[in-house]
């Protein structure tokens, strides 16, 4: 029988001196083949395959993709270096998600064949699949899992934070591993342990072809041993990597794998320039692209500019993005004193003319972000009511009063007159915050310091047409803003250390938010290097609402708690929202087959697509 994880109302309580329960206590809990954070997994025990796959898909052909930047390591554990794209084809996790149940976050067995845990979520055990094998034929063991957990927590601050409530991992029986938690009531903890990436202990503790001891703490370009459906094949360091299908892959016939991993090769080619990567697709240098540029989507793929499309060899399609929400924004760093007054941040929003940007640069394709969960049922709207209002009332003294009295909205411009009115309102807010315009500069009346800041970005993103008009608007009201682009590695080092005034960033959200919210907005992540708390938020009310999300006992409560969190974040005016687009824009050379329909929450490429020899032959013959 499947296991729905929200079996009891969750209330996190610390556990003093947590200890592994004895075998009898563990055996009192039944094993289950699947879990879900809300509701019940769709596929029963003994299911043969996911509904969205083609069980008879041919195993052949090559899928070629592109990636921006470069890579210098195949070791995904330490934060140092740039890990190659696609390593998830080589390494596996204990459990795996189905692509048509991302709304309830259902997971099924992969390296582990079963899961069990108690009603208070104080521990979780996984029973390893006895068929699981590394590519060298050795079994994947519970000891591998324990070692993988310990090393990732030791060497990766993000993993350490994500699993900070896990006090111990140990082999608890033959082919069984148990994780012990220091709290009760956190329903996500058993679930996220299923997402643990498992590495081959014996390989990493062995010696390489050069005779030197391997070190999991260091970057390496030696192809690592994995257990997944692919292994690393041909490599041109920093430029390209080809993954080769493992013909005797141990998990090929698992229900969670049937009809998937159909290509003999999956290759990634790296590019350093956005314009070049588009032209490479048009030249048939790779097969599939998700286009995030409105300009490219509208202008770059016209048949007159794209012979492959003119001949009918290339398809452009949109696919509804039902699996995620997002907030893309200008993000001021609240660790800087100048941004700590909400009125300053709100004033900066009044200076951003989204409507003109959308019309002149983005081809009117985008919607303005008015939620941190835009495009999903988790987004707040109107005034709070029902269960959401009940949650917010508990923290009335800790959240902005406007949460209860005003509907959040972004300023609207789009004409010179509206922009002038918005800039006047920006100046009014800045005056309330203690600023005044002196000699055409916005200066703090007490300190005499001018309001000045730098917007930092990655070179090659082509955001200058968006940012520079914003900078001009800010200068009209005396704010000395500037825009600076730097190369990727320097940018990553600076955002990891929070060494910036303002950046442009996006927080992606799943349909089942939980513990990761602490990493985005929680006080304890504010000063933790490498966290995704880019804004530097540290607020008791936000922390309480994050807990409401994490400990929601059912789907309705989760939705209400997430809307409450969303609403509070918006009314704090932490960021200057930009835009979102509720579709994936796909461009691909039509040499593939795919399921019809595609899984509800993913386009599924390349996982569930396959090589169509007849289509490929036509392109080769007529191209």
C-alpha positions as CSV (number, residue, x, y, z in Angstrom):
1,X,0.0,0.0,0.0
2,X,1.2,3.5,-0.7
3,X,2.0,5.9,2.1
4,X,0.6,9.4,2.4
5,X,3.0,11.4,4.5
6,X,0.5,13.8,6.1
7,X,-1.0,11.2,8.3
8,X,-1.1,13.4,11.4
9,X,-1.0,17.0,12.3
10,X,2.6,18.0,12.4
11,X,4.1,20.0,15.2
12,X,7.9,20.1,15.3
13,X,9.3,19.3,18.8
14,X,13.0,18.7,19.6
15,X,14.2,15.3,20.6
16,X,16.6,15.1,23.5
17,X,19.3,12.5,23.0
18,X,17.8,10.9,19.8
19,X,18.5,7.2,19.6
20,X,17.8,4.6,16.9
21,X,14.7,2.6,17.9
22,X,15.2,-1.1,18.3
23,X,14.3,-3.6,15.6
24,X,10.9,-4.3,17.2
25,X,9.9,-0.7,17.1
26,X,11.0,-0.3,13.5
27,X,9.3,-3.5,12.5
28,X,6.1,-2.2,13.9
29,X,6.0,0.2,10.9
30,X,5.0,-1.3,7.6
31,X,7.2,-1.0,4.4
32,X,5.8,1.0,1.5
33,X,6.7,1.2,-2.1
34,X,5.9,4.9,-2.5
35,X,5.3,8.1,-0.6
36,X,3.6,11.4,-1.3
37,X,3.6,14.6,0.7
38,X,-0.1,15.2,0.1
39,X,-2.7,12.7,-1.0
40,X,-2.0,9.2,-2.1
41,X,0.5,8.1,-4.8
42,X,-1.3,7.2,-8.1
43,X,0.6,4.0,-8.8
44,X,-0.1,1.0,-6.6
45,X,2.3,-1.6,-5.4
46,X,3.2,-3.9,-8.3
47,X,2.5,-1.3,-11.0
48,X,4.3,-2.0,-14.3
49,X,5.2,1.5,-15.6
50,X,4.2,5.1,-15.4
51,X,1.3,6.0,-17.6
52,X,3.1,8.6,-19.7
53,X,5.9,6.4,-21.1
54,X,6.2,4.2,-24.2
55,X,7.2,0.8,-22.9
56,X,8.2,-0.2,-26.4
57,X,10.3,2.8,-27.2
58,X,13.4,1.9,-29.2
59,X,16.8,2.1,-27.4
60,X,19.0,3.8,-30.0
61,X,20.0,7.1,-31.4
62,X,21.6,10.3,-29.9
63,X,20.1,13.4,-28.2
64,X,22.3,16.5,-28.3
65,X,21.8,19.4,-25.9
66,X,23.6,22.7,-25.2
67,X,24.7,24.3,-22.0
68,X,26.1,27.8,-21.3
69,X,29.5,28.3,-19.7
70,X,31.9,25.5,-19.0
71,X,32.7,22.7,-16.6
72,X,35.8,21.6,-14.7
73,X,34.7,18.7,-12.5
74,X,32.7,15.5,-12.5
75,X,32.5,15.6,-8.7
76,X,29.0,16.9,-7.6
77,X,29.8,16.9,-3.9
78,X,32.0,20.0,-3.0
79,X,30.9,23.5,-4.0
80,X,34.2,24.3,-5.6
81,X,34.4,24.1,-9.3
82,X,31.7,24.0,-12.0
83,X,30.2,20.5,-12.2
84,X,29.3,19.1,-15.6
85,X,25.6,19.2,-16.7
86,X,23.9,15.8,-16.8
87,X,25.6,14.0,-13.9
88,X,22.2,12.9,-12.7
89,X,22.3,10.4,-15.6
90,X,25.3,8.7,-13.8
91,X,24.3,9.0,-10.1
92,X,21.1,7.8,-8.6
93,X,19.0,8.6,-5.6
94,X,17.1,6.3,-3.2
95,X,13.7,7.3,-4.6
96,X,12.5,9.0,-7.8
97,X,9.6,11.2,-8.7
98,X,6.9,10.5,-11.2
99,X,6.4,13.4,-13.7
100,X,2.6,13.3,-13.5
101,X,2.4,13.7,-9.8
102,X,4.6,16.6,-9.0
103,X,1.5,18.3,-7.5
104,X,1.7,15.9,-4.6
105,X,5.4,15.1,-4.8
106,X,5.0,11.4,-5.2
107,X,8.2,9.3,-5.1
108,X,8.8,5.6,-6.0
109,X,11.6,3.2,-5.3
110,X,14.9,3.4,-7.2
111,X,18.0,2.4,-5.3
112,X,15.7,1.7,-2.4
113,X,12.8,-0.6,-3.0
114,X,10.8,0.4,0.1
115,X,10.5,3.0,2.8
116,X,9.0,3.1,6.4
117,X,8.8,5.6,9.2
118,X,6.7,6.3,12.3
119,X,3.7,8.7,12.6
120,X,5.9,11.3,14.4
121,X,8.4,11.4,11.5
122,X,11.4,11.0,14.0
123,X,13.3,8.5,11.7
124,X,13.1,6.9,8.4
125,X,14.4,3.5,7.1
126,X,15.0,2.5,3.5
127,X,15.3,-1.1,2.3
128,X,17.9,-1.3,-0.5
129,X,17.0,-2.9,-3.8
130,X,19.2,-6.1,-3.8
131,X,19.5,-5.8,-7.6
132,X,21.1,-2.4,-7.5
133,X,24.6,-2.4,-8.9
134,X,27.4,0.0,-9.7
135,X,28.7,0.0,-13.2
136,X,31.6,-2.3,-12.1
137,X,29.1,-5.0,-11.0
138,X,29.4,-4.5,-7.3
139,X,26.2,-4.1,-5.2
140,X,25.0,-0.7,-4.0
141,X,24.9,-1.1,-0.3
142,X,23.5,0.6,2.8
143,X,27.1,1.4,3.7
144,X,27.4,3.4,0.5
145,X,24.3,5.4,1.5
146,X,25.7,6.2,4.9
147,X,29.1,7.2,3.5
148,X,27.4,9.3,0.8
149,X,25.3,11.2,3.4
150,X,28.2,11.8,5.7
151,X,30.5,13.1,3.0
152,X,28.0,15.4,1.4
153,X,27.0,16.9,4.8
154,X,30.7,17.3,5.6
155,X,31.7,18.9,2.3
156,X,28.7,20.8,1.0
157,X,27.2,23.6,3.1
158,X,23.9,23.5,1.1
159,X,23.4,19.8,1.8
160,X,24.4,20.3,5.4
161,X,21.8,22.9,5.8
162,X,19.1,20.9,3.9
163,X,19.7,17.9,6.2
164,X,20.6,19.8,9.4
165,X,17.9,17.9,11.3
166,X,19.5,14.5,10.5
167,X,21.7,13.6,13.4
168,X,22.8,10.1,12.2
169,X,22.7,7.7,9.4
170,X,23.5,4.1,10.1
171,X,23.2,0.6,8.6
172,X,20.3,-0.8,10.7
173,X,19.9,-4.3,9.2
174,X,20.7,-6.4,6.2
175,X,20.3,-4.1,3.2
176,X,18.7,-1.4,5.4
177,X,19.7,2.1,6.2
178,X,18.1,4.4,8.8
179,X,18.3,8.1,9.3
180,X,17.6,9.5,12.7
181,X,16.2,13.1,13.2
182,X,16.5,15.5,16.1
183,X,12.9,16.7,15.8
184,X,9.4,15.1,15.7
185,X,6.7,16.4,13.4
186,X,8.6,17.5,10.3
187,X,6.8,15.5,7.7
188,X,9.2,16.4,4.9
189,X,12.3,14.8,6.5
190,X,11.6,11.2,5.5
191,X,10.6,12.4,2.0
192,X,13.8,14.4,1.3
193,X,16.0,11.6,2.5
194,X,14.7,9.8,-0.6
195,X,16.4,12.5,-2.7
196,X,19.9,11.7,-1.3
197,X,22.4,11.1,-4.1
198,X,24.4,7.9,-3.5
199,X,28.1,7.5,-4.4
200,X,30.3,4.5,-4.7
201,X,32.3,4.5,-1.5
202,X,34.8,1.9,-2.7
203,X,35.5,3.9,-5.9
204,X,36.1,7.2,-4.1
205,X,38.3,5.6,-1.5
206,X,40.3,3.8,-4.2
207,X,43.1,5.0,-6.4
208,X,42.8,6.5,-9.9
209,X,44.5,5.4,-13.1
210,X,47.4,7.6,-12.2
211,X,47.9,5.6,-9.0
212,X,47.0,8.5,-6.8
213,X,44.4,8.3,-4.0
214,X,41.0,9.8,-5.0
215,X,39.6,12.5,-2.8
216,X,35.8,13.2,-2.8
217,X,36.6,16.7,-1.4
218,X,38.4,17.7,-4.6
219,X,37.4,18.5,-8.1
220,X,38.2,15.8,-10.7
221,X,37.8,15.1,-14.4
222,X,38.2,11.4,-14.0
223,X,34.9,9.8,-15.0
224,X,33.3,8.6,-11.7
225,X,31.7,5.2,-11.1
226,X,27.9,5.4,-11.0
227,X,24.9,3.2,-10.8
228,X,22.6,5.1,-13.2
229,X,21.4,4.4,-16.8
230,X,24.4,6.3,-18.3
231,X,28.2,6.5,-17.9
232,X,30.5,9.2,-19.0
233,X,32.0,8.6,-22.4
234,X,33.8,11.0,-24.6
235,X,34.9,14.3,-23.0
236,X,36.5,17.5,-24.2
237,X,37.2,19.2,-20.9
238,X,35.1,22.4,-20.5
239,X,33.6,22.1,-23.9
240,X,31.6,18.9,-24.4
241,X,30.6,15.7,-22.7
242,X,28.9,12.6,-24.0
243,X,27.0,10.2,-21.8
244,X,26.7,6.6,-23.0
245,X,23.8,4.3,-22.2
246,X,24.7,1.4,-19.9
247,X,23.5,-1.6,-21.9
248,X,23.3,-3.9,-18.8
249,X,21.9,-1.2,-16.5
250,X,20.6,-2.9,-13.4
251,X,17.4,-0.8,-13.1
252,X,16.2,-0.9,-16.7
253,X,13.2,-3.0,-15.9
254,X,12.1,-1.2,-12.7
255,X,8.6,0.2,-13.0
256,X,9.9,3.7,-12.4
257,X,12.3,3.3,-15.3
258,X,10.4,1.4,-18.0
259,X,10.1,3.4,-21.2
260,X,12.8,5.9,-20.2
261,X,16.5,6.5,-20.9
262,X,16.0,5.5,-24.5
263,X,18.9,7.2,-26.2
264,X,22.2,5.4,-26.7
265,X,24.0,8.7,-26.2
266,X,23.1,12.0,-24.6
267,X,25.6,14.8,-25.4
268,X,26.1,18.3,-24.1
269,X,28.0,21.0,-26.0
270,X,29.1,24.1,-24.1
271,X,28.8,27.6,-25.4
272,X,29.9,30.9,-23.9
273,X,27.7,33.3,-25.9
274,X,24.0,33.5,-26.1
275,X,23.9,34.5,-29.8
276,X,26.2,31.7,-30.7
277,X,24.1,29.1,-28.9
278,X,21.1,30.1,-31.0
279,X,23.0,29.9,-34.2
280,X,24.4,26.5,-33.3
281,X,20.8,25.2,-33.0
282,X,19.9,26.6,-36.4
283,X,23.1,24.9,-37.8
284,X,21.9,21.5,-36.4
285,X,24.8,21.4,-33.9
286,X,22.4,20.2,-31.3
287,X,18.8,19.1,-31.2
288,X,16.6,20.6,-28.4
289,X,16.4,24.0,-26.7
290,X,14.2,25.7,-24.1
291,X,14.2,29.3,-25.2
292,X,14.0,31.9,-22.4
293,X,14.5,34.9,-24.6
294,X,11.3,36.6,-25.9
295,X,13.3,38.3,-28.7
296,X,14.8,35.0,-29.9
297,X,11.4,33.3,-29.8
298,X,9.8,36.0,-31.9
299,X,12.6,36.9,-34.3
300,X,15.5,34.4,-34.4
301,X,13.7,31.3,-35.7
302,X,11.7,32.8,-38.6
303,X,11.8,30.4,-41.6
304,X,13.6,33.0,-43.6
305,X,16.4,32.9,-41.2
306,X,16.3,29.2,-40.3
307,X,16.4,26.8,-43.3
308,X,15.8,23.8,-41.1
309,X,12.5,25.3,-40.1
310,X,11.6,26.4,-43.6
311,X,12.0,22.7,-44.7
312,X,9.8,21.5,-41.9
313,X,12.6,19.8,-40.0
314,X,12.2,21.9,-36.9
315,X,9.3,22.4,-34.5
316,X,8.5,25.3,-32.2
317,X,6.0,24.5,-29.4
318,X,4.9,25.8,-26.1
319,X,4.2,23.5,-23.2
320,X,2.3,24.7,-20.1
321,X,4.6,25.1,-17.1
322,X,2.3,23.4,-14.5
323,X,5.1,22.1,-12.3
324,X,6.5,25.3,-10.8
325,X,6.1,28.8,-9.8
326,X,8.7,31.5,-9.6
327,X,9.8,35.0,-8.6
328,X,12.3,36.7,-10.8
329,X,13.3,40.1,-9.5
330,X,15.9,42.8,-8.9
331,X,17.1,41.7,-5.5
332,X,18.5,44.3,-3.1
333,X,20.8,43.0,-0.4
334,X,19.3,43.8,2.9
335,X,22.7,43.2,4.6
336,X,23.4,46.7,3.2
337,X,21.9,49.3,5.6
338,X,20.7,51.4,2.7
339,X,18.1,48.7,1.7
340,X,16.8,47.9,5.2
341,X,13.9,50.4,5.1
342,X,10.9,48.9,3.2
343,X,10.0,52.4,1.9
344,X,13.4,52.5,0.0
345,X,12.7,49.1,-1.5
346,X,9.1,50.1,-2.5
347,X,10.4,53.3,-4.0
348,X,12.8,51.3,-6.2
349,X,9.8,49.3,-7.5
350,X,8.1,52.6,-8.5
351,X,11.1,53.4,-10.7
352,X,10.8,50.1,-12.7
353,X,8.6,50.5,-15.8
354,X,7.7,46.9,-16.5
355,X,5.0,47.8,-19.1
356,X,7.3,49.7,-21.4
357,X,10.0,47.0,-21.0
358,X,7.5,44.3,-21.9
359,X,6.3,46.2,-24.9
360,X,9.7,47.4,-26.3
361,X,12.0,44.6,-25.3
362,X,10.0,41.5,-24.4
363,X,7.4,41.6,-27.2
364,X,4.5,41.7,-24.8
365,X,5.0,38.1,-24.0
366,X,5.4,38.3,-20.2
367,X,3.2,38.8,-17.1
368,X,4.4,40.8,-14.1
369,X,5.3,38.8,-11.0
370,X,2.8,39.5,-8.3
371,X,3.6,36.4,-6.3
372,X,6.6,34.3,-5.2
373,X,4.6,31.3,-6.5
374,X,3.4,33.0,-9.7
375,X,1.3,30.8,-12.0
376,X,0.3,28.2,-9.4
377,X,-2.5,27.7,-6.9
378,X,-0.1,28.6,-4.2
379,X,-0.1,32.3,-5.2
380,X,-1.9,34.7,-2.9
381,X,-4.6,37.0,-4.3
382,X,-7.2,39.4,-3.1
383,X,-7.4,39.8,0.7
384,X,-6.8,36.8,3.0
385,X,-9.7,34.8,4.0
386,X,-10.6,31.4,5.4
387,X,-7.7,29.2,6.6
388,X,-5.1,31.6,5.2
389,X,-6.6,34.4,7.3
390,X,-6.6,32.1,10.4
391,X,-2.9,31.4,9.9
392,X,-2.0,35.1,9.5
393,X,-4.1,36.1,12.5
394,X,-1.8,34.0,14.7
395,X,1.1,36.3,13.7
396,X,-0.7,39.6,13.3
397,X,1.9,41.4,15.4
398,X,4.8,40.0,13.3
399,X,3.6,40.7,9.8
400,X,2.9,44.0,8.0
401,X,-0.6,45.4,8.8
402,X,-1.2,45.9,5.1
403,X,-1.3,42.1,4.8
404,X,-4.8,42.3,6.2
405,X,-6.0,45.6,4.6
406,X,-4.5,46.0,1.2
407,X,-4.2,43.8,-1.9
408,X,-0.6,43.7,-3.0
409,X,0.0,45.3,-6.4
410,X,3.0,46.4,-8.4
411,X,3.1,50.0,-9.8
412,X,1.8,50.3,-13.3
413,X,3.5,52.5,-15.9
414,X,3.8,52.2,-19.7
415,X,3.4,55.9,-20.5
416,X,5.4,58.9,-19.7
417,X,2.6,60.3,-17.6
418,X,2.3,57.2,-15.5
419,X,6.0,56.9,-15.1
420,X,6.3,60.5,-13.9
421,X,3.6,59.8,-11.3
422,X,5.4,56.7,-10.2
423,X,8.7,58.6,-9.8
424,X,6.9,61.2,-7.7
425,X,5.6,58.5,-5.4
426,X,9.1,57.0,-5.2
427,X,10.5,60.4,-4.1
428,X,7.7,60.7,-1.5
429,X,8.6,57.3,0.0
430,X,12.3,58.1,0.0
431,X,11.5,61.4,1.9
432,X,9.6,59.4,4.5
433,X,12.6,57.2,4.8
434,X,14.9,60.2,5.5
435,X,16.2,61.2,2.1
436,X,16.1,64.4,0.2
437,X,17.3,65.6,-3.2
438,X,20.3,67.8,-2.9
439,X,22.2,69.0,-6.0
440,X,20.3,66.4,-8.0
441,X,21.4,63.6,-5.7
442,X,19.2,61.6,-3.3
443,X,21.0,62.1,0.0
444,X,20.2,60.8,3.5
445,X,19.4,63.9,5.6
446,X,21.1,62.5,8.7
447,X,24.2,60.8,7.4
448,X,24.8,62.9,4.2
449,X,25.3,59.7,2.3
450,X,24.0,59.6,-1.3
451,X,21.8,56.7,-2.3
452,X,24.0,54.8,-4.7
453,X,24.2,51.1,-5.6
454,X,25.5,48.7,-8.3
455,X,23.4,46.1,-10.1
456,X,25.6,43.1,-10.6
457,X,25.0,40.5,-13.4
458,X,26.6,37.7,-15.3
459,X,28.1,38.8,-18.6
460,X,26.3,37.4,-21.7
461,X,22.8,37.4,-20.4
462,X,21.9,40.4,-22.6
463,X,20.0,42.1,-19.8
464,X,21.4,45.6,-20.6
465,X,18.3,46.6,-22.6
466,X,16.2,45.9,-19.5
467,X,18.5,47.2,-16.8
468,X,19.8,50.4,-18.4
469,X,16.4,52.0,-18.7
470,X,15.8,51.2,-15.1
471,X,19.1,52.8,-14.2
472,X,18.0,55.9,-16.1
473,X,14.8,56.1,-14.2
474,X,16.6,55.8,-10.9
475,X,19.0,58.6,-11.9
476,X,16.0,60.9,-12.7
477,X,15.2,60.9,-9.0
478,X,18.8,61.3,-7.9
479,X,19.8,57.7,-7.2
480,X,23.2,56.9,-8.6
481,X,22.7,53.4,-9.8
482,X,25.0,51.5,-12.1
483,X,25.0,48.2,-14.0
484,X,28.0,45.9,-14.1
485,X,28.5,42.5,-15.9
486,X,31.2,40.1,-14.8
487,X,32.2,36.6,-16.0
488,X,30.4,33.6,-14.5
489,X,33.0,32.3,-12.0
490,X,33.6,35.7,-10.4
491,X,29.8,36.3,-10.2
492,X,29.3,33.0,-8.5
493,X,32.0,33.7,-5.9
494,X,30.4,37.1,-5.2
495,X,26.8,35.9,-4.8
496,X,28.0,33.0,-2.6
497,X,29.6,35.5,-0.3
498,X,26.7,38.0,-0.6
499,X,29.2,40.6,-2.0
500,X,26.8,42.7,-4.0
501,X,24.3,45.6,-3.7
502,X,21.7,44.2,-6.0
503,X,21.5,41.2,-8.3
504,X,18.9,39.8,-10.7
505,X,17.8,36.4,-9.6
506,X,15.0,33.8,-9.7
507,X,13.6,31.5,-7.0
508,X,11.9,28.5,-8.5
509,X,9.2,26.9,-6.5
510,X,7.7,23.4,-6.6
511,X,4.1,22.6,-6.0
512,X,4.9,21.1,-2.6
513,X,7.1,23.8,-0.8
514,X,8.7,22.9,2.5
515,X,12.1,22.9,4.1
516,X,13.8,24.7,1.2
517,X,11.9,27.8,2.2
518,X,14.2,28.2,5.1
519,X,17.1,28.4,2.6
520,X,15.3,31.1,0.6
521,X,14.0,33.4,3.3
522,X,14.8,32.0,6.8
523,X,16.8,33.9,9.4
524,X,19.2,31.1,9.8
525,X,20.2,31.2,6.2
526,X,20.8,35.0,6.1
527,X,24.6,34.8,6.9
528,X,25.2,31.2,5.7
529,X,27.5,31.5,2.7
530,X,26.1,30.0,-0.4
531,X,22.5,30.0,0.7
532,X,19.7,31.2,-1.6
533,X,18.6,33.9,0.8
534,X,19.9,36.4,-1.7
535,X,17.9,39.3,-0.1
536,X,19.3,38.7,3.4
537,X,15.9,38.3,5.0
538,X,15.8,37.7,8.7
539,X,12.3,38.2,10.1
540,X,10.5,36.4,12.9
541,X,7.1,36.6,11.2
542,X,8.5,35.1,8.0
543,X,10.2,32.3,10.0
544,X,6.9,31.4,11.7
545,X,5.1,31.3,8.4
546,X,7.8,29.1,6.9
547,X,7.1,26.7,9.8
548,X,3.4,26.7,9.0
549,X,4.3,25.6,5.4
550,X,6.6,22.9,6.6
551,X,4.2,21.4,9.2
552,X,1.0,21.7,7.2
553,X,-1.0,18.5,7.8
554,X,-2.8,18.3,4.5
555,X,-3.0,19.9,1.0
556,X,-5.6,22.5,1.9
557,X,-3.5,23.7,4.9
558,X,-0.3,23.7,2.8
559,X,-1.9,25.9,0.1
560,X,-3.3,28.3,2.8
561,X,0.1,28.5,4.6
562,X,2.0,29.0,1.4
563,X,-0.4,31.8,0.4
564,X,0.1,33.4,3.8
565,X,3.9,33.2,3.4
566,X,3.7,34.6,-0.1
567,X,1.5,37.5,1.1
568,X,3.9,38.4,3.9
569,X,6.9,38.3,1.6
570,X,5.2,40.6,-0.9
571,X,4.1,43.2,1.7
572,X,7.6,43.4,3.1
573,X,8.6,44.6,-0.4
574,X,11.9,42.7,-0.3
575,X,12.4,42.6,-4.0
576,X,11.4,44.5,-7.2
577,X,9.4,41.9,-9.1
578,X,10.1,41.4,-12.8
579,X,8.1,38.9,-14.9
580,X,7.3,35.3,-15.6
581,X,6.0,33.3,-18.5
582,X,3.7,30.3,-17.8
583,X,5.0,28.1,-20.6
584,X,8.1,26.3,-21.7
585,X,9.1,27.4,-25.2
586,X,10.6,24.4,-27.1
587,X,12.6,24.4,-30.3
588,X,13.7,21.0,-31.5
589,X,14.8,19.2,-34.6
590,X,12.1,16.7,-35.4
591,X,14.0,13.5,-35.4
592,X,12.3,12.1,-32.2
593,X,9.2,10.3,-31.0
594,X,7.5,11.2,-27.7
595,X,4.6,10.2,-25.6
596,X,1.2,11.6,-26.4
597,X,0.2,13.2,-24.2
598,X,3.4,14.3,-22.4
599,X,3.5,14.0,-18.6
600,X,1.3,16.7,-17.1
601,X,4.2,18.4,-15.2
602,X,7.2,18.1,-17.6
603,X,8.1,18.2,-21.3
604,X,10.0,15.0,-20.5
605,X,13.0,15.6,-22.8
606,X,15.2,13.6,-23.1
607,X,14.0,11.2,-20.4
608,X,10.8,9.8,-22.0
609,X,11.4,10.7,-25.7
610,X,13.1,8.4,-28.2
611,X,14.9,8.3,-31.5
612,X,12.7,8.1,-34.6
613,X,14.9,6.5,-37.3
614,X,12.5,7.4,-40.2
615,X,12.3,11.1,-39.2
616,X,16.1,11.3,-38.8
617,X,16.6,9.6,-42.2
618,X,14.3,12.2,-43.8
619,X,16.3,15.1,-42.4
620,X,19.6,13.5,-43.4
621,X,18.3,12.8,-47.0
622,X,16.5,16.1,-47.7
623,X,18.6,18.4,-45.5
